[in-house]
């Protein structure tokens, strides 16, 4: 059975390849996936179940052109992993760039991801999106 860190690393590797189906394979059927923030982006919500998480990823990809994504530190317990990372992203369709640190908390059950909670600097994202709207 993989360790919690191995399971989370497998999910990040799949995301890095753009292989969302492989990432979904790491989730429980009843997964709860929350991304918290104040920008009002459609993905700042809780998704429940794999189908809803699939929609969540589509919402992210519609507004965020992730250029660099780096999990930098992982802290694990017997059934959870907390990850501190960084990303550089372009607000889509033609917005500015933003860089932000982020925090992800993963809870596992039977070597699969049962809960995810993420957050980043939504003010940086909002400034990048405002660049897009003022350029029009």
C-alpha positions as CSV (number, residue, x, y, z in Angstrom):
1,X,0.0,0.0,0.0
2,X,1.5,3.4,-0.9
3,X,2.3,5.9,1.8
4,X,0.2,9.1,2.0
5,X,3.0,11.1,0.4
6,X,3.3,8.6,-2.4
7,X,-0.4,8.9,-3.2
8,X,-0.3,12.7,-3.2
9,X,2.9,12.7,-5.3
10,X,1.2,10.5,-7.8
11,X,-1.7,12.9,-8.0
12,X,0.6,15.9,-8.5
13,X,2.5,14.0,-11.2
14,X,-0.7,13.2,-13.1
15,X,-1.7,16.9,-12.8
16,X,1.7,18.0,-14.1
17,X,1.2,15.8,-17.2
18,X,-2.3,17.1,-17.7
19,X,-3.7,13.6,-17.0
20,X,-6.8,14.4,-15.0
21,X,-8.2,10.9,-15.4
22,X,-5.1,9.5,-13.7
23,X,-5.5,12.0,-10.9
24,X,-9.1,11.1,-10.5
25,X,-8.0,7.4,-10.1
26,X,-6.3,8.5,-6.8
27,X,-9.7,9.8,-5.4
28,X,-12.4,8.0,-3.4
29,X,-15.8,8.0,-5.2
30,X,-17.2,10.3,-2.4
31,X,-14.3,12.8,-2.5
32,X,-14.9,16.3,-1.1
33,X,-12.7,18.8,-3.0
34,X,-12.6,22.4,-1.7
35,X,-10.7,25.4,-3.0
36,X,-11.2,28.5,-0.8
37,X,-10.8,32.0,-2.0
38,X,-12.4,35.4,-2.4
39,X,-12.0,36.1,-6.1
40,X,-15.4,34.8,-7.1
41,X,-13.9,32.4,-9.7
42,X,-16.2,29.5,-10.4
43,X,-13.7,27.0,-8.9
44,X,-13.7,28.7,-5.5
45,X,-16.1,26.1,-4.2
46,X,-16.5,22.6,-2.9
47,X,-16.9,19.8,-5.4
48,X,-18.3,16.5,-4.3
49,X,-17.6,13.2,-6.2
50,X,-15.4,12.5,-9.1
51,X,-17.7,13.9,-11.8
52,X,-17.9,17.2,-9.9
53,X,-14.1,17.3,-9.4
54,X,-13.8,16.8,-13.2
55,X,-16.0,19.9,-13.7
56,X,-13.9,21.7,-11.1
57,X,-10.7,21.1,-13.1
58,X,-12.4,22.3,-16.3
59,X,-13.4,25.5,-14.5
60,X,-9.7,26.0,-13.4
61,X,-8.4,25.4,-16.9
62,X,-10.9,27.9,-18.4
63,X,-9.5,30.8,-16.4
64,X,-6.0,29.8,-15.4
65,X,-3.1,29.1,-17.7
66,X,-0.7,27.5,-15.3
67,X,2.8,27.9,-16.5
68,X,4.8,26.6,-13.5
69,X,3.5,24.5,-10.6
70,X,5.8,23.3,-7.8
71,X,4.9,21.4,-4.7
72,X,7.9,22.4,-2.5
73,X,7.4,21.0,1.0
74,X,5.3,18.0,2.2
75,X,4.4,17.2,5.7
76,X,2.6,13.9,6.3
77,X,0.7,12.1,9.1
78,X,-0.8,8.7,9.0
79,X,-3.8,9.7,6.9
80,X,-3.1,13.3,5.7
81,X,-0.5,15.4,3.8
82,X,0.0,19.1,3.9
83,X,1.8,20.6,1.0
84,X,3.3,24.1,0.5
85,X,3.9,25.0,-3.0
86,X,4.2,27.8,-5.6
87,X,2.8,28.6,-9.1
88,X,3.1,31.1,-11.9
89,X,-0.2,31.4,-13.8
90,X,-1.6,33.6,-16.6
91,X,-5.2,34.8,-16.1
92,X,-7.1,33.7,-19.2
93,X,-8.0,34.6,-21.9
94,X,-5.4,37.4,-22.1
95,X,-4.7,38.6,-18.6
96,X,-1.6,39.3,-16.6
97,X,0.7,36.9,-14.9
98,X,0.5,36.1,-11.2
99,X,2.8,34.2,-8.9
100,X,1.6,32.8,-5.6
101,X,2.4,30.4,-2.9
102,X,-0.3,27.9,-2.1
103,X,-1.3,25.4,0.6
104,X,-3.0,22.1,-0.1
105,X,-4.2,19.7,2.6
106,X,-5.0,16.1,1.6
107,X,-6.9,13.6,3.7
108,X,-6.6,10.0,2.7
109,X,-8.7,6.9,3.4
110,X,-7.5,3.4,2.3
111,X,-4.6,4.9,0.3
112,X,-7.0,7.1,-1.7
113,X,-7.7,10.8,-1.5
114,X,-11.0,11.4,0.4
115,X,-10.7,15.2,1.0
116,X,-8.7,18.1,-0.5
117,X,-8.5,21.7,0.7
118,X,-6.6,24.3,-1.2
119,X,-6.0,28.0,-1.1
120,X,-3.7,30.6,-2.6
121,X,-3.2,34.4,-2.9
122,X,-6.5,35.3,-4.5
123,X,-5.7,39.0,-4.5
124,X,-2.8,38.3,-6.9
125,X,-5.1,36.4,-9.2
126,X,-7.7,39.2,-9.1
127,X,-5.1,41.8,-10.1
128,X,-4.0,39.6,-13.0
129,X,-7.7,39.2,-14.1
130,X,-8.2,43.0,-13.8
131,X,-5.3,43.4,-16.2
132,X,-7.3,41.4,-18.8
133,X,-10.5,43.5,-18.4
134,X,-8.7,46.8,-18.6
135,X,-6.7,45.8,-21.7
136,X,-10.0,45.4,-23.7
